[in-house]
Amino acid sequence: MADNPFLSIVSTAEAFELTTPTREESLSYQAKLLGLWEQQQRVLGYTEASIANNSRNLDTFLTLSGKFIWEVTTYDVDRFYEQLVGRGLAYSTRRKYQSVITTFLDSLRSRHAHDIWQRYRVAVPAVLDKFNRHTHRQDDREDAVVPPARRRPRTVLGRAQRRVSHRQKVCASGTRLHVVSAPGPGWPENQ
């Protein structure tokens, strides 16, 4: 071990001081990760407008959370989503924010997880799961939802009910039974 310049014995405090990046280094590293993610989107064929929109959405999330992407938790995402609901954004817009966060974290997990672990000793977080992912349901409305007006649709079933009630009237008036039960086109008009 003495002839290997890369191995040395250090205390835990020394190791932590040597490996913990400063805030400026972390900001620079996060900017690098965002730049690599933008390049990845270009390779996948995203338009420049979509890439700019995705970057803006992710930057909004990171600014409001006040944390680096590898430090965010499910609480941060839930709080951010509540703020989006409070701003009155459309469901599709809120799901787009969620999709951008998930896509970026998936990219980090698949391509940069080891490097993040080496620098910060944290795993890339999985902050959205089936319990806090907001889907196409409209269950996050703040205003009261008015139930639909009760209408009687004119359907095949409605026509059948009208025929039955007409047959009952014909039977009550003394018409023969086989005439009442005989279906036909335009019945009972042609009787």
Backbone as JSON Lines, residues from 0, in Angstrom:
{"i":0,"aa":"M","n":[0.81,-1.19,0.0],"ca":[0.0,0.0,0.0],"c":[0.85,1.25,0.0]}
{"i":1,"aa":"A","n":[2.05,1.17,0.47],"ca":[2.9,2.35,0.58],"c":[3.29,2.87,-0.8]}
{"i":2,"aa":"D","n":[3.41,2.0,-1.78],"ca":[3.82,2.47,-3.1],"c":[2.63,2.91,-3.97]}
{"i":3,"aa":"N","n":[1.4,2.81,-3.49],"ca":[0.22,3.25,-4.23],"c":[-0.14,4.67,-3.77]}
{"i":4,"aa":"P","n":[0.04,5.68,-4.65],"ca":[-0.19,7.06,-4.22],"c":[-1.67,7.41,-4.03]}
{"i":5,"aa":"F","n":[-2.57,6.54,-4.47],"ca":[-3.99,6.86,-4.38],"c":[-4.64,6.4,-3.08]}
{"i":6,"aa":"L","n":[-3.97,5.53,-2.35],"ca":[-4.53,5.01,-1.11],"c":[-3.8,5.61,0.08]}
{"i":7,"aa":"S","n":[-4.58,6.07,1.04],"ca":[-3.99,6.57,2.29],"c":[-5.03,6.45,3.38]}
{"i":8,"aa":"I","n":[-4.59,6.38,4.58],"ca":[-5.48,6.25,5.72],"c":[-5.71,7.64,6.28]}
{"i":9,"aa":"V","n":[-7.0,8.03,6.36],"ca":[-7.36,9.33,6.9],"c":[-8.49,9.12,7.91]}
{"i":10,"aa":"S","n":[-8.67,10.11,8.77],"ca":[-9.77,10.03,9.73],"c":[-11.08,10.36,9.02]}
{"i":11,"aa":"T","n":[-12.19,10.07,9.66],"ca":[-13.5,10.35,9.07],"c":[-13.69,11.84,8.84]}
{"i":12,"aa":"A","n":[-13.29,12.65,9.78],"ca":[-13.43,14.11,9.63],"c":[-12.6,14.62,8.46]}
{"i":13,"aa":"E","n":[-11.38,14.12,8.31],"ca":[-10.53,14.54,7.18],"c":[-11.15,14.09,5.86]}
{"i":14,"aa":"A","n":[-11.67,12.89,5.83],"ca":[-12.28,12.39,4.6],"c":[-13.49,13.21,4.22]}
{"i":15,"aa":"F","n":[-14.3,13.6,5.21],"ca":[-15.48,14.41,4.93],"c":[-15.08,15.78,4.43]}
{"i":16,"aa":"E","n":[-14.06,16.39,5.03],"ca":[-13.59,17.7,4.59],"c":[-13.01,17.64,3.19]}
{"i":17,"aa":"L","n":[-12.32,16.55,2.87],"ca":[-11.71,16.43,1.55],"c":[-12.74,16.19,0.46]}
{"i":18,"aa":"T","n":[-13.83,15.49,0.76],"ca":[-14.76,15.09,-0.3],"c":[-16.0,15.95,-0.39]}
{"i":19,"aa":"T","n":[-16.32,16.76,0.62],"ca":[-17.54,17.56,0.57],"c":[-17.3,18.8,-0.28]}
{"i":20,"aa":"P","n":[-17.99,18.92,-1.4],"ca":[-17.82,20.11,-2.25],"c":[-18.44,21.35,-1.6]}
{"i":21,"aa":"T","n":[-17.94,22.48,-1.97],"ca":[-18.48,23.75,-1.48],"c":[-19.79,24.04,-2.19]}
{"i":22,"aa":"R","n":[-20.5,25.05,-1.74],"ca":[-21.77,25.44,-2.37],"c":[-21.55,25.86,-3.82]}
{"i":23,"aa":"E","n":[-20.48,26.6,-4.07],"ca":[-20.19,27.05,-5.43],"c":[-19.9,25.86,-6.34]}
{"i":24,"aa":"E","n":[-19.14,24.9,-5.82],"ca":[-18.86,23.7,-6.61],"c":[-20.13,22.9,-6.88]}
{"i":25,"aa":"S","n":[-21.03,22.86,-5.89],"ca":[-22.29,22.15,-6.07],"c":[-23.18,22.85,-7.09]}
{"i":26,"aa":"L","n":[-23.21,24.19,-7.05],"ca":[-23.97,24.94,-8.06],"c":[-23.42,24.7,-9.45]}
{"i":27,"aa":"S","n":[-22.11,24.7,-9.55],"ca":[-21.46,24.46,-10.84],"c":[-21.76,23.04,-11.33]}
{"i":28,"aa":"Y","n":[-21.72,22.07,-10.42],"ca":[-21.98,20.68,-10.8],"c":[-23.44,20.5,-11.22]}
{"i":29,"aa":"Q","n":[-24.36,21.13,-10.5],"ca":[-25.78,21.03,-10.89],"c":[-26.01,21.68,-12.25]}
{"i":30,"aa":"A","n":[-25.36,22.82,-12.51],"ca":[-25.48,23.48,-13.82],"c":[-24.93,22.56,-14.92]}
{"i":31,"aa":"K","n":[-23.85,21.85,-14.62],"ca":[-23.29,20.91,-15.59],"c":[-24.28,19.78,-15.87]}
{"i":32,"aa":"L","n":[-24.92,19.26,-14.81],"ca":[-25.91,18.2,-14.99],"c":[-27.11,18.68,-15.82]}
{"i":33,"aa":"L","n":[-27.54,19.92,-15.56],"ca":[-28.64,20.48,-16.36],"c":[-28.23,20.63,-17.83]}
{"i":34,"aa":"G","n":[-27.0,21.06,-18.07],"ca":[-26.51,21.18,-19.44],"c":[-26.45,19.83,-20.15]}
{"i":35,"aa":"L","n":[-26.01,18.8,-19.44],"ca":[-25.97,17.47,-20.03],"c":[-27.38,16.94,-20.32]}
{"i":36,"aa":"W","n":[-28.34,17.27,-19.44],"ca":[-29.72,16.86,-19.65],"c":[-30.3,17.56,-20.89]}
{"i":37,"aa":"E","n":[-29.96,18.83,-21.07],"ca":[-30.42,19.55,-22.26],"c":[-29.84,18.91,-23.53]}
{"i":38,"aa":"Q","n":[-28.57,18.54,-23.49],"ca":[-27.96,17.85,-24.64],"c":[-28.66,16.53,-24.92]}
{"i":39,"aa":"Q","n":[-29.01,15.81,-23.87],"ca":[-29.7,14.54,-24.04],"c":[-31.06,14.75,-24.71]}
{"i":40,"aa":"Q","n":[-31.74,15.83,-24.35],"ca":[-33.03,16.11,-24.98],"c":[-32.86,16.45,-26.46]}
{"i":41,"aa":"R","n":[-31.8,17.16,-26.8],"ca":[-31.54,17.46,-28.21],"c":[-31.31,16.18,-29.01]}
{"i":42,"aa":"V","n":[-30.55,15.26,-28.42],"ca":[-30.29,13.98,-29.08],"c":[-31.6,13.22,-29.3]}
{"i":43,"aa":"L","n":[-32.51,13.33,-28.34],"ca":[-33.8,12.63,-28.45],"c":[-34.76,13.32,-29.41]}
{"i":44,"aa":"G","n":[-34.39,14.5,-29.93],"ca":[-35.21,15.16,-30.93],"c":[-36.18,16.19,-30.39]}
{"i":45,"aa":"Y","n":[-35.99,16.64,-29.17],"ca":[-36.86,17.67,-28.61],"c":[-36.58,18.99,-29.33]}
{"i":46,"aa":"T","n":[-37.6,19.82,-29.48],"ca":[-37.4,21.13,-30.09],"c":[-36.75,22.05,-29.07]}
{"i":47,"aa":"E","n":[-36.15,23.12,-29.56],"ca":[-35.5,24.07,-28.66],"c":[-36.52,24.71,-27.71]}
{"i":48,"aa":"A","n":[-37.74,24.93,-28.2],"ca":[-38.77,25.5,-27.35],"c":[-39.12,24.55,-26.21]}
{"i":49,"aa":"S","n":[-39.22,23.26,-26.5],"ca":[-39.53,22.27,-25.46],"c":[-38.4,22.18,-24.45]}
{"i":50,"aa":"I","n":[-37.18,22.2,-24.93],"ca":[-36.02,22.14,-24.04],"c":[-35.98,23.36,-23.12]}
{"i":51,"aa":"A","n":[-36.24,24.53,-23.69],"ca":[-36.25,25.75,-22.88],"c":[-37.38,25.71,-21.86]}
{"i":52,"aa":"N","n":[-38.55,25.21,-22.25],"ca":[-39.69,25.1,-21.34],"c":[-39.38,24.11,-20.21]}
{"i":53,"aa":"N","n":[-38.78,22.97,-20.55],"ca":[-38.43,21.98,-19.53],"c":[-37.39,22.54,-18.56]}
{"i":54,"aa":"S","n":[-36.4,23.24,-19.09],"ca":[-35.37,23.83,-18.23],"c":[-35.95,24.89,-17.31]}
{"i":55,"aa":"R","n":[-36.86,25.7,-17.85],"ca":[-37.49,26.73,-17.03],"c":[-38.33,26.1,-15.92]}
{"i":56,"aa":"N","n":[-39.09,25.05,-16.25],"ca":[-39.91,24.38,-15.25],"c":[-39.06,23.77,-14.14]}
{"i":57,"aa":"L","n":[-37.97,23.12,-14.53],"ca":[-37.09,22.51,-13.54],"c":[-36.41,23.57,-12.69]}
{"i":58,"aa":"D","n":[-36.0,24.67,-13.31],"ca":[-35.37,25.76,-12.57],"c":[-36.35,26.38,-11.58]}
{"i":59,"aa":"T","n":[-37.62,26.5,-11.97],"ca":[-38.65,27.01,-11.06],"c":[-38.77,26.11,-9.84]}
{"i":60,"aa":"F","n":[-38.81,24.8,-10.07],"ca":[-38.91,23.85,-8.96],"c":[-37.7,23.96,-8.04]}
{"i":61,"aa":"L","n":[-36.5,23.98,-8.61],"ca":[-35.29,24.03,-7.79],"c":[-35.19,25.35,-7.02]}
{"i":62,"aa":"T","n":[-35.62,26.44,-7.63],"ca":[-35.58,27.74,-6.96],"c":[-36.55,27.76,-5.78]}
{"i":63,"aa":"L","n":[-37.77,27.26,-6.0],"ca":[-38.76,27.27,-4.92],"c":[-38.41,26.28,-3.8]}
{"i":64,"aa":"S","n":[-37.76,25.18,-4.15],"ca":[-37.39,24.22,-3.11],"c":[-36.17,24.71,-2.32]}
{"i":65,"aa":"G","n":[-35.31,25.48,-2.98],"ca":[-34.12,25.98,-2.3],"c":[-33.07,24.92,-2.04]}
{"i":66,"aa":"K","n":[-33.13,23.82,-2.76],"ca":[-32.21,22.71,-2.55],"c":[-31.59,22.3,-3.87]}
{"i":67,"aa":"F","n":[-30.52,21.53,-3.76],"ca":[-29.96,20.91,-4.96],"c":[-30.84,19.71,-5.32]}
{"i":68,"aa":"I","n":[-30.77,19.3,-6.56],"ca":[-31.66,18.24,-7.04],"c":[-31.44,16.93,-6.28]}
{"i":69,"aa":"W","n":[-30.25,16.66,-5.82],"ca":[-29.99,15.42,-5.1],"c":[-30.41,15.51,-3.63]}
{"i":70,"aa":"E","n":[-30.88,16.68,-3.2],"ca":[-31.32,16.86,-1.82],"c":[-32.84,16.92,-1.66]}
{"i":71,"aa":"V","n":[-33.58,16.97,-2.77],"ca":[-35.04,17.14,-2.67],"c":[-35.69,15.89,-2.1]}
{"i":72,"aa":"T","n":[-36.84,16.09,-1.49],"ca":[-37.61,15.0,-0.88],"c":[-39.03,15.03,-1.42]}
{"i":73,"aa":"T","n":[-39.8,14.02,-1.05],"ca":[-41.21,13.99,-1.48],"c":[-41.97,15.18,-0.88]}
{"i":74,"aa":"Y","n":[-41.58,15.6,0.3],"ca":[-42.22,16.76,0.92],"c":[-42.03,18.0,0.05]}
{"i":75,"aa":"D","n":[-40.84,18.19,-0.5],"ca":[-40.58,19.35,-1.37],"c":[-41.45,19.32,-2.61]}
{"i":76,"aa":"V","n":[-41.6,18.14,-3.19],"ca":[-42.42,18.01,-4.41],"c":[-43.89,18.26,-4.08]}
{"i":77,"aa":"D","n":[-44.37,17.71,-2.97],"ca":[-45.77,17.93,-2.59],"c":[-46.04,19.41,-2.31]}
{"i":78,"aa":"R","n":[-45.12,20.05,-1.61],"ca":[-45.28,21.48,-1.32],"c":[-45.28,22.3,-2.62]}
{"i":79,"aa":"F","n":[-44.4,21.95,-3.54],"ca":[-44.34,22.64,-4.83],"c":[-45.65,22.45,-5.6]}
{"i":80,"aa":"Y","n":[-46.19,21.23,-5.59],"ca":[-47.43,20.96,-6.31],"c":[-48.59,21.75,-5.69]}
{"i":81,"aa":"E","n":[-48.62,21.86,-4.38],"ca":[-49.65,22.66,-3.72],"c":[-49.56,24.12,-4.15]}
{"i":82,"aa":"Q","n":[-48.34,24.62,-4.33],"ca":[-48.18,26.0,-4.79],"c":[-48.69,26.14,-6.22]}
{"i":83,"aa":"L","n":[-48.49,25.11,-7.04],"ca":[-49.01,25.17,-8.41],"c":[-50.54,25.19,-8.41]}
{"i":84,"aa":"V","n":[-51.14,24.4,-7.53],"ca":[-52.6,24.4,-7.43],"c":[-53.08,25.77,-7.0]}
{"i":85,"aa":"G","n":[-52.39,26.38,-6.06],"ca":[-52.76,27.7,-5.57],"c":[-52.66,28.77,-6.64]}
{"i":86,"aa":"R","n":[-51.8,28.58,-7.63],"ca":[-51.65,29.56,-8.71],"c":[-52.72,29.39,-9.77]}
{"i":87,"aa":"G","n":[-53.52,28.33,-9.69],"ca":[-54.61,28.13,-10.63],"c":[-54.17,27.64,-12.0]}
{"i":88,"aa":"L","n":[-53.06,26.9,-12.07],"ca":[-52.59,26.4,-13.36],"c":[-53.45,25.22,-13.82]}
{"i":89,"aa":"A","n":[-53.46,25.0,-15.1],"ca":[-54.22,23.88,-15.68],"c":[-53.62,22.56,-15.24]}
{"i":90,"aa":"Y","n":[-54.43,21.51,-15.28],"ca":[-53.96,20.18,-14.88],"c":[-52.78,19.74,-15.74]}
{"i":91,"aa":"S","n":[-52.88,19.99,-17.03],"ca":[-51.81,19.56,-17.93],"c":[-50.5,20.27,-17.61]}
{"i":92,"aa":"T","n":[-50.57,21.53,-17.21],"ca":[-49.36,22.27,-16.85],"c":[-48.74,21.7,-15.58]}
{"i":93,"aa":"R","n":[-49.57,21.37,-14.61],"ca":[-49.05,20.8,-13.37],"c":[-48.43,19.43,-13.62]}
{"i":94,"aa":"R","n":[-49.06,18.64,-14.48],"ca":[-48.49,17.33,-14.8],"c":[-47.2,17.48,-15.59]}
{"i":95,"aa":"K","n":[-47.06,18.54,-16.37],"ca":[-45.83,18.79,-17.11],"c":[-44.68,19.08,-16.15]}
{"i":96,"aa":"Y","n":[-44.92,19.88,-15.13],"ca":[-43.9,20.12,-14.11],"c":[-43.46,18.8,-13.5]}
{"i":97,"aa":"Q","n":[-44.44,17.99,-13.15],"ca":[-44.16,16.69,-12.54],"c":[-43.36,15.8,-13.49]}
{"i":98,"aa":"S","n":[-43.72,15.82,-14.76],"ca":[-43.02,15.01,-15.76],"c":[-41.58,15.45,-15.93]}
{"i":99,"aa":"V","n":[-41.36,16.75,-15.91],"ca":[-39.99,17.28,-16.06],"c":[-39.12,16.85,-14.89]}
{"i":100,"aa":"I","n":[-39.66,16.95,-13.67],"ca":[-38.9,16.55,-12.48],"c":[-38.55,15.07,-12.58]}
{"i":101,"aa":"T","n":[-39.53,14.25,-12.92],"ca":[-39.31,12.8,-13.02],"c":[-38.29,12.47,-14.11]}
{"i":102,"aa":"T","n":[-38.4,13.12,-15.25],"ca":[-37.49,12.84,-16.36],"c":[-36.06,13.21,-16.0]}
{"i":103,"aa":"F","n":[-35.88,14.35,-15.36],"ca":[-34.53,14.76,-14.98],"c":[-33.94,13.81,-13.94]}
{"i":104,"aa":"L","n":[-34.75,13.43,-12.96],"ca":[-34.24,12.5,-11.94],"c":[-33.93,11.13,-12.54]}
{"i":105,"aa":"D","n":[-34.76,10.67,-13.49],"ca":[-34.46,9.4,-14.17],"c":[-33.15,9.49,-14.95]}
{"i":106,"aa":"S","n":[-32.92,10.63,-15.58],"ca":[-31.67,10.83,-16.32],"c":[-30.48,10.79,-15.36]}
{"i":107,"aa":"L","n":[-30.62,11.46,-14.23],"ca":[-29.54,11.44,-13.23],"c":[-29.31,10.02,-12.7]}
{"i":108,"aa":"R","n":[-30.4,9.33,-12.45],"ca":[-30.29,7.99,-11.88],"c":[-29.61,7.04,-12.85]}
{"i":109,"aa":"S","n":[-29.91,7.17,-14.13],"ca":[-29.34,6.24,-15.09],"c":[-27.93,6.6,-15.55]}
{"i":110,"aa":"R","n":[-27.56,7.88,-15.51],"ca":[-26.26,8.28,-16.06],"c":[-25.28,8.89,-15.07]}
{"i":111,"aa":"H","n":[-25.77,9.42,-13.95],"ca":[-24.87,10.16,-13.06],"c":[-24.99,9.74,-11.59]}
{"i":112,"aa":"A","n":[-25.69,8.66,-11.31],"ca":[-25.92,8.25,-9.91],"c":[-24.61,7.95,-9.2]}
{"i":113,"aa":"H","n":[-23.71,7.28,-9.88],"ca":[-22.44,6.92,-9.24],"c":[-21.61,8.16,-8.91]}
{"i":114,"aa":"D","n":[-21.58,9.09,-9.83],"ca":[-20.81,10.32,-9.61],"c":[-21.41,11.13,-8.45]}
{"i":115,"aa":"I","n":[-22.74,11.2,-8.39],"ca":[-23.39,11.92,-7.28],"c":[-23.09,11.22,-5.96]}
{"i":116,"aa":"W","n":[-23.1,9.89,-5.99],"ca":[-22.77,9.15,-4.77],"c":[-21.32,9.42,-4.34]}
{"i":117,"aa":"Q","n":[-20.41,9.45,-5.3],"ca":[-19.0,9.7,-4.97],"c":[-18.8,11.1,-4.39]}
{"i":118,"aa":"R","n":[-19.53,12.07,-4.9],"ca":[-19.34,13.45,-4.44],"c":[-20.07,13.75,-3.12]}
{"i":119,"aa":"Y","n":[-21.33,13.27,-3.0],"ca":[-22.18,13.72,-1.89],"c":[-22.62,12.58,-0.96]}
{"i":120,"aa":"R","n":[-22.32,11.37,-1.31],"ca":[-22.73,10.2,-0.52],"c":[-24.24,10.12,-0.32]}
{"i":121,"aa":"V","n":[-24.98,10.49,-1.37],"ca":[-26.44,10.35,-1.38],"c":[-26.86,9.69,-2.69]}
{"i":122,"aa":"A","n":[-27.94,8.95,-2.62],"ca":[-28.51,8.37,-3.83],"c":[-29.42,9.41,-4.48]}
{"i":123,"aa":"V","n":[-29.58,9.29,-5.79],"ca":[-30.51,10.17,-6.49],"c":[-31.91,9.87,-5.97]}
{"i":124,"aa":"P","n":[-32.62,10.88,-5.49],"ca":[-33.92,10.61,-4.85],"c":[-34.99,10.17,-5.85]}
{"i":125,"aa":"A","n":[-35.89,9.35,-5.36],"ca":[-37.1,8.98,-6.11],"c":[-38.26,9.66,-5.38]}
{"i":126,"aa":"V","n":[-38.65,10.83,-5.84],"ca":[-39.6,11.66,-5.1],"c":[-41.04,11.51,-5.56]}
{"i":127,"aa":"L","n":[-41.26,10.92,-6.72],"ca":[-42.62,10.73,-7.2],"c":[-42.89,9.24,-7.34]}
{"i":128,"aa":"D","n":[-43.95,8.8,-6.71],"ca":[-44.36,7.41,-6.82],"c":[-45.87,7.37,-7.01]}
{"i":129,"aa":"K","n":[-46.45,6.18,-6.97],"ca":[-47.87,6.08,-7.27],"c":[-48.74,6.72,-6.19]}
{"i":130,"aa":"F","n":[-48.18,7.04,-5.05],"ca":[-48.97,7.62,-3.97],"c":[-49.02,9.14,-4.03]}
{"i":131,"aa":"N","n":[-48.02,9.79,-4.6],"ca":[-48.06,11.25,-4.66],"c":[-47.99,11.77,-6.1]}
{"i":132,"aa":"R","n":[-48.04,10.89,-7.06],"ca":[-48.06,11.33,-8.45],"c":[-49.49,11.72,-8.81]}
{"i":133,"aa":"H","n":[-49.64,12.92,-9.32],"ca":[-50.96,13.4,-9.7],"c":[-51.21,13.0,-11.15]}
{"i":134,"aa":"T","n":[-52.31,12.3,-11.36],"ca":[-52.6,11.76,-12.68],"c":[-53.69,12.59,-13.34]}
{"i":135,"aa":"H","n":[-54.35,12.02,-14.31],"ca":[-55.36,12.76,-15.07],"c":[-56.64,13.0,-14.28]}
{"i":136,"aa":"R","n":[-56.71,12.49,-13.06],"ca":[-57.88,12.77,-12.23],"c":[-57.89,14.25,-11.89]}
{"i":137,"aa":"Q","n":[-59.06,14.76,-11.68],"ca":[-59.17,16.17,-11.3],"c":[-59.55,16.24,-9.83]}
{"i":138,"aa":"D","n":[-58.71,15.65,-8.98],"ca":[-59.03,15.57,-7.56],"c":[-58.33,16.64,-6.73]}
{"i":139,"aa":"D","n":[-57.7,17.59,-7.36],"ca":[-56.97,18.6,-6.6],"c":[-57.56,19.99,-6.78]}
{"i":140,"aa":"R","n":[-58.86,20.04,-7.05],"ca":[-59.5,21.33,-7.24],"c":[-59.75,21.99,-5.9]}
{"i":141,"aa":"E","n":[-59.59,23.3,-5.86],"ca":[-59.87,24.04,-4.64],"c":[-61.32,24.51,-4.58]}
{"i":142,"aa":"D","n":[-61.91,24.77,-5.75],"ca":[-63.28,25.27,-5.76],"c":[-64.27,24.11,-5.72]}
{"i":143,"aa":"A","n":[-65.51,24.43,-5.39],"ca":[-66.54,23.4,-5.31],"c":[-66.9,22.92,-6.71]}
{"i":144,"aa":"V","n":[-67.07,21.64,-6.84],"ca":[-67.43,21.07,-8.13],"c":[-68.94,20.92,-8.16]}
{"i":145,"aa":"V","n":[-69.58,21.54,-9.13],"ca":[-71.03,21.48,-9.27],"c":[-71.38,20.17,-9.97]}
{"i":146,"aa":"P","n":[-72.32,19.4,-9.41],"ca":[-72.68,18.15,-10.08],"c":[-73.39,18.46,-11.39]}
{"i":147,"aa":"P","n":[-73.33,17.55,-12.34],"ca":[-73.98,17.8,-13.62],"c":[-75.5,17.87,-13.46]}
{"i":148,"aa":"A","n":[-76.14,18.63,-14.36],"ca":[-77.6,18.76,-14.32],"c":[-78.23,17.41,-14.64]}
{"i":149,"aa":"R","n":[-79.31,17.11,-13.96],"ca":[-79.98,15.83,-14.17],"c":[-80.85,15.94,-15.41]}
{"i":150,"aa":"R","n":[-80.49,15.22,-16.43],"ca":[-81.26,15.18,-17.67],"c":[-81.61,13.75,-17.96]}
{"i":151,"aa":"R","n":[-82.69,13.59,-18.64],"ca":[-83.07,12.25,-19.05],"c":[-82.65,12.08,-20.5]}
{"i":152,"aa":"P","n":[-81.61,11.29,-20.72],"ca":[-81.15,11.13,-22.1],"c":[-82.15,10.33,-22.93]}
{"i":153,"aa":"R","n":[-82.26,10.7,-24.18],"ca":[-83.14,9.96,-25.1],"c":[-82.3,8.85,-25.71]}
{"i":154,"aa":"T","n":[-82.41,7.7,-25.14],"ca":[-81.62,6.56,-25.57],"c":[-82.52,5.45,-26.05]}
{"i":155,"aa":"V","n":[-81.89,4.38,-26.46],"ca":[-82.65,3.19,-26.88],"c":[-83.48,2.68,-25.71]}
{"i":156,"aa":"L","n":[-82.92,2.71,-24.52],"ca":[-83.65,2.26,-23.35],"c":[-84.87,3.15,-23.1]}
{"i":157,"aa":"G","n":[-84.72,4.45,-23.28],"ca":[-85.84,5.37,-23.11],"c":[-86.96,5.06,-24.1]}
{"i":158,"aa":"R","n":[-86.62,4.77,-25.35],"ca":[-87.64,4.42,-26.35],"c":[-88.33,3.11,-25.98]}
{"i":159,"aa":"A","n":[-87.57,2.15,-25.48],"ca":[-88.16,0.87,-25.08],"c":[-89.12,1.07,-23.92]}
{"i":160,"aa":"Q","n":[-88.77,1.94,-22.99],"ca":[-89.67,2.2,-21.87],"c":[-90.96,2.86,-22.35]}
{"i":161,"aa":"R","n":[-90.86,3.75,-23.33],"ca":[-92.06,4.38,-23.87],"c":[-92.95,3.36,-24.57]}
{"i":162,"aa":"R","n":[-92.34,2.41,-25.29],"ca":[-93.13,1.37,-25.96],"c":[-93.86,0.5,-24.95]}
{"i":163,"aa":"V","n":[-93.17,0.14,-23.89],"ca":[-93.79,-0.7,-22.87],"c":[-94.99,0.02,-22.26]}
{"i":164,"aa":"S","n":[-94.8,1.29,-21.94],"ca":[-95.93,2.02,-21.33],"c":[-97.09,2.12,-22.31]}
{"i":165,"aa":"H","n":[-96.81,2.26,-23.62],"ca":[-97.88,2.32,-24.61],"c":[-98.58,0.96,-24.72]}
{"i":166,"aa":"R","n":[-97.83,-0.13,-24.67],"ca":[-98.42,-1.46,-24.73],"c":[-99.33,-1.7,-23.52]}
{"i":167,"aa":"Q","n":[-98.9,-1.22,-22.38],"ca":[-99.73,-1.39,-21.2],"c":[-101.05,-0.64,-21.36]}
{"i":168,"aa":"K","n":[-101.0,0.53,-21.99],"ca":[-102.23,1.29,-22.22],"c":[-103.14,0.55,-23.19]}
{"i":169,"aa":"V","n":[-102.56,-0.06,-24.23],"ca":[-103.35,-0.78,-25.23],"c":[-104.01,-1.98,-24.57]}
{"i":170,"aa":"C","n":[-103.28,-2.7,-23.72],"ca":[-103.85,-3.87,-23.04],"c":[-104.99,-3.45,-22.14]}
{"i":171,"aa":"A","n":[-104.85,-2.36,-21.47],"ca":[-105.91,-1.91,-20.56],"c":[-107.18,-1.53,-21.31]}
{"i":172,"aa":"S","n":[-107.03,-1.16,-22.58],"ca":[-108.2,-0.75,-23.36],"c":[-108.92,-1.94,-23.98]}
{"i":173,"aa":"G","n":[-108.41,-3.17,-23.83],"ca":[-109.13,-4.35,-24.29],"c":[-108.65,-4.89,-25.62]}
{"i":174,"aa":"T","n":[-107.51,-4.5,-26.12],"ca":[-106.98,-5.02,-27.38],"c":[-106.51,-6.45,-27.15]}
{"i":175,"aa":"R","n":[-106.57,-7.26,-28.23],"ca":[-106.14,-8.65,-28.1],"c":[-104.66,-8.73,-27.71]}
{"i":176,"aa":"L","n":[-104.3,-9.77,-26.98],"ca":[-102.96,-9.93,-26.44],"c":[-101.92,-10.13,-27.52]}
{"i":177,"aa":"H","n":[-102.24,-10.92,-28.6],"ca":[-101.24,-11.17,-29.62],"c":[-100.91,-9.91,-30.41]}
{"i":178,"aa":"V","n":[-101.82,-8.96,-30.5],"ca":[-101.53,-7.7,-31.16],"c":[-100.59,-6.86,-30.3]}
{"i":179,"aa":"V","n":[-100.79,-6.9,-29.02],"ca":[-99.96,-6.11,-28.11],"c":[-98.53,-6.63,-28.1]}
{"i":180,"aa":"S","n":[-98.35,-7.94,-28.13],"ca":[-97.01,-8.49,-28.03],"c":[-96.32,-8.62,-29.37]}
{"i":181,"aa":"A","n":[-96.99,-8.28,-30.45],"ca":[-96.38,-8.42,-31.77],"c":[-95.56,-7.18,-32.1]}
{"i":182,"aa":"P","n":[-94.25,-7.3,-32.09],"ca":[-93.44,-6.14,-32.46],"c":[-93.39,-5.99,-33.98]}
{"i":183,"aa":"G","n":[-93.19,-4.82,-34.4],"ca":[-93.08,-4.58,-35.84],"c":[-92.58,-3.18,-36.08]}
{"i":184,"aa":"P","n":[-92.21,-2.91,-37.31],"ca":[-91.71,-1.58,-37.61],"c":[-92.83,-0.55,-37.45]}
{"i":185,"aa":"G","n":[-92.54,0.44,-36.68],"ca":[-93.5,1.51,-36.49],"c":[-94.66,1.12,-35.6]}
{"i":186,"aa":"W","n":[-94.58,-0.01,-34.93],"ca":[-95.67,-0.44,-34.08],"c":[-95.8,0.53,-32.92]}
{"i":187,"aa":"P","n":[-96.86,0.97,-32.42],"ca":[-98.24,0.56,-32.69],"c":[-98.93,1.48,-33.71]}
{"i":188,"aa":"E","n":[-98.19,2.35,-34.4],"ca":[-98.82,3.28,-35.33],"c":[-99.57,2.55,-36.45]}
{"i":189,"aa":"N","n":[-99.08,1.4,-36.93],"ca":[-99.72,0.71,-38.04],"c":[-100.78,-0.27,-37.55]}
{"i":190,"aa":"Q","n":[-101.23,-0.24,-36.34],"ca":[-102.28,-1.11,-35.82],"c":[-103.62,-0.44,-35.88]}
